[in-house]
């Protein structure tokens, strides 16, 4: 009954349109009253939920990503990717440029929505101008942006670490996301090549050597951010928090003093927008911590484990069912609340079946990321449609091959854990 009251209150609040953070808070209050614990204890949990040092990772990486995404980095990364692809003159070269540019920006921004907006605004008009269907360019931009949810510095990997109570290393999650993210990019490139030869897309152009050198030097300033984040963590020079702080300073220096595309008068607006984003995320984390506390008191994880065991004791069957559940959740709820709500419930279940918590994190992020590309809540999908200036109906009619590729990668990541675990095991230990 206590579980029913907790979940029932949450669902009712969602349905009446209450903001998600407040819905979680109301559910926690209802659950506390049902269990019979004082509300003061709940307030302490809300406070504890945002009192961890690891929380500093979020504002640092959000700000660094925002500065780089809006300060001209996207345009330079597209030009650099064009140089690399132009060496091969492959048919469908611009579609490969789109994927590569998103891969580079993903390692800087950590945000799929930012990647969709920044790369899409540059690449979609350029691809259409060169003879690619606008809907194809939009779908490719939407799909390739899922990489940002996995590769470091993924904001959502930080959220997952916090949702586990800080028991999972952020650095381990960052490393675990590298191969799954690159696998999505590689698979999309293969799909682009197949579609290009089937539909006769134009070949990539070779960039003149002098221009290529200038573009590479220009883009290198931003790509150093990747070295700071990955090299600093892998080399043991920085913690994830310190890497975020250094990346922030470097992003500011490059944007304002090297590229100088961004106006000083626009900086307060960017900072205000970043603070709003961080405040929303922190409020979600605080309220989700209270819900997690009530879930623990009602023994929900143990009861969920018993429920799954009543269906099957086979780990692979349970993983398949889990994928279906997370895909549905990802289409109905935004990613941050999905992580914060589902992790305390499902992680203990998966650990009982012998699934590594870092591996489970990658499964969850990829599932929920695919959900963001699907209505009714898909943030990446709607931003892509807005940037590409195409209707949702046009996109949905043509996006199925891209879904197929992402689901194929999801199955590989789910049933081949070494894709996620090899790098953190061999690098961080």
HELIX and SHEET records of a PDB file:
HELIX    1   1 UNK A    2  UNK A   15  1                                  14    
HELIX    2   2 UNK A   20  UNK A   35  1                                  16    
HELIX    3   3 UNK A   39  UNK A   49  1                                  11    
HELIX    4   4 UNK A   53  UNK A   55  5                                   3    
HELIX    5   5 UNK A   56  UNK A   70  1                                  15    
HELIX    6   6 UNK A   73  UNK A   86  1                                  14    
HELIX    7   7 UNK A   93  UNK A  109  1                                  17    
HELIX    8   8 UNK A  112  UNK A  129  1                                  18    
HELIX    9   9 UNK A  134  UNK A  144  1                                  11    
HELIX   10  10 UNK A  145  UNK A  149  5                                   5    
HELIX   11  11 UNK A  155  UNK A  163  1                                   9    
HELIX   12  12 UNK A  170  UNK A  199  1                                  30    
HELIX   13  13 UNK A  209  UNK A  226  1                                  18    
HELIX   14  14 UNK A  227  UNK A  231  3                                   5    
HELIX   15  15 UNK A  232  UNK A  234  1                                   3    
HELIX   16  16 UNK A  240  UNK A  253  1                                  14    
HELIX   17  17 UNK A  254  UNK A  259  3                                   6    
HELIX   18  18 UNK A  264  UNK A  297  1                                  34    
HELIX   19  19 UNK A  300  UNK A  311  1                                  12    
HELIX   20  20 UNK A  315  UNK A  332  1                                  18    
HELIX   21  21 UNK A  335  UNK A  352  1                                  18    
HELIX   22  22 UNK A  357  UNK A  371  1                                  15    
HELIX   23  23 UNK A  379  UNK A  388  1                                  10    
HELIX   24  24 UNK A  392  UNK A  398  1                                   7    
HELIX   25  25 UNK A  400  UNK A  415  1                                  16    
HELIX   26  26 UNK A  418  UNK A  427  1                                  10    
END                                                                             
